[in-house]
Amino acid sequence: MCKVKSCIFKLQQINVQTYELYTEQISDLLLNVANSENGSNLLMQLTLNAFMKSERHLHQQENEGDYGNGYRERKARGFGKEMILKVPRTRHETSFLTQSFI
C-alpha cells in the first residue's frame, strides 16, 4: 500500500511541475504577444472572443434546443485601433445575447 501512495505522490509532483512549466510558457508567450506591435489589441480580441464563445456554450447547456449558428463579425475599438470580434450566434437569436458588452 505504501508503494501505491508513494507512486501517487510522485505523479502528483510531476503534474504540478508540468503545470508550472506550461504556466510559465504561456506567460512568456502572452508577454511576447503583448510586447509586439498591436499586441494589446490582439490579446483583448482573443480574450473577448473566448469569453463570448464560453457564454454561448453555457447558454446552450441551459437551453438544449438552441444550437450554435456560426459567428458575425463586429468592429470594436481597442487601444487606439480597430479590431474585429467574432460574436457567436445561436439559431434562436432572441434567446442568446452576449453579456460581454453590457
VENBEL-V775326 format. One record per residue. N is the residue number from 1. PSI is psi in radians with two decimals (999 if undefined). NEAR is the number of other ideal C-beta (glycine too) atoms within 8 Angstrom. Layout:
n	psi	near
N	PSI	NEAR
N	PSI	NEAR
//
This chain:
n	psi	near
1	-0.68	4
2	-0.63	5
3	-0.68	6
4	-0.81	7
5	-0.69	8
6	-0.76	8
7	-0.74	8
8	-0.76	8
9	-0.76	8
10	-0.72	8
11	-0.70	8
12	-0.71	8
13	-0.76	8
14	-0.76	8
15	-0.73	8
16	-0.77	8
17	-0.72	8
18	-0.78	8
19	-0.78	8
20	-0.66	8
21	-0.84	8
22	-0.74	8
23	-0.75	8
24	-0.73	8
25	-0.74	8
26	-0.74	8
27	-0.77	8
28	-0.73	8
29	-0.82	8
30	-0.67	9
31	-0.76	8
32	-0.72	8
33	-0.79	10
34	-0.60	9
35	-0.13	6
36	2.94	8
37	2.27	3
38	0.32	7
39	-0.68	10
40	-0.74	9
41	-0.71	11
42	-0.79	11
43	-0.71	11
44	-0.73	11
45	-0.84	12
46	-0.71	8
47	-0.83	8
48	-0.75	11
49	-0.73	10
50	-0.74	8
51	-0.78	9
52	-0.69	14
53	-0.69	9
54	-0.70	8
55	-0.78	13
56	-0.72	13
57	-0.80	8
58	-0.71	8
59	-0.74	12
60	-0.55	12
61	-0.62	7
62	-0.41	5
63	1.46	10
64	-0.52	5
65	-0.02	5
66	1.87	11
67	2.74	7
68	2.55	9
69	0.86	7
70	-2.71	6
71	2.76	7
72	2.47	7
73	2.40	8
74	2.45	7
75	2.47	8
76	2.76	9
77	2.19	6
78	-2.44	11
79	1.38	6
80	-0.03	3
81	2.77	8
82	2.53	7
83	2.71	12
84	2.15	9
85	2.56	12
86	1.77	9
87	2.09	10
88	2.58	13
89	2.81	11
90	2.92	14
91	-0.61	8
92	1.32	9
93	-0.62	8
94	-0.38	4
95	-0.22	8
96	2.04	14
97	2.22	3
98	2.49	10
99	0.03	6
100	-0.37	8
101	0.11	4
102	999	3
//
